Amino acid sequence: MIVELTMNLISSDMTVSNREARCLVNCARKAILELHPGFAERYERIVGPHFDRVLHERWPFEEPRANELVN
C-alpha cells in the first residue's frame, strides 16, 4: 500500500517536484523497512526499480543523484 500510494502521488500530482518525489521515495523505503526489516534485499531488487522507472518517466532529463540527502 505504501508503494502504491507513493507511486500514484508521484505520477499524478503535477505539483510534486523531482526533489520532493525523491524524498517521498526515500520516506517510503524507510517506512517499508521499518515494517519489514528483512525486506531490504527484495526492496532493492523489486520495489526500487519501480520507483526509478516512475521517476524517470516523470523527469526523463533528470539524472539520478546517488547518495544525495533529500530529507
C-alpha positions in Angstrom: 0.0 0.0 0.0 2.9 2.4 0.8 4.4 1.7 -2.6 1.1 2.2 -4.5 0.3 5.5 -2.7 3.7 6.9 -3.3 3.8 5.9 -7.0 0.3 7.3 -7.6 1.2 10.6 -5.9 4.5 10.9 -7.9 2.9 10.1 -11.2 -0.3 12.0 -10.9 0.3 15.1 -8.8 1.9 17.7 -11.2 2.8 20.0 -8.3 5.3 17.5 -6.8 8.9 18.4 -7.7 11.6 15.9 -8.6 13.3 16.6 -5.2 10.1 16.1 -3.3 9.4 12.9 -5.2 12.8 11.5 -4.3 12.1 12.5 -0.7 8.8 10.6 -0.9 10.5 7.5 -2.3 13.2 7.7 0.5 10.5 8.0 3.2 8.5 5.1 1.7 11.6 3.0 1.7 12.3 3.8 5.3 8.7 3.0 6.3 8.7 -0.3 4.4 12.0 -1.4 6.0 10.7 -0.4 9.5 7.6 -2.5 9.0 9.6 -5.4 7.3 13.2 -5.3 8.4 14.2 -8.3 6.3 12.8 -6.9 3.1 15.9 -4.7 2.2 17.3 -7.0 -0.5 13.8 -7.6 -2.0 13.2 -3.8 -1.9 16.3 -3.1 -3.9 15.6 -5.8 -6.5 11.8 -5.3 -6.9 10.4 -2.0 -5.5 13.4 0.3 -6.0 13.4 -0.2 -9.8 9.6 0.5 -10.0 10.2 3.9 -8.2 13.2 4.6 -10.5 11.0 3.9 -13.6 8.3 6.3 -12.4 10.8 9.0 -11.6 12.4 8.6 -15.0 9.1 8.7 -16.8 8.1 11.9 -15.0 11.5 13.6 -15.2 13.3 12.0 -18.2 16.2 14.5 -18.2 17.0 14.5 -14.5 20.0 12.4 -13.6 19.6 10.2 -10.5 21.5 11.7 -7.7 23.3 8.9 -5.8 24.0 9.5 -2.1 22.2 12.8 -2.1 20.4 13.5 1.2 16.9 14.6 0.4 15.3 14.7 3.8 
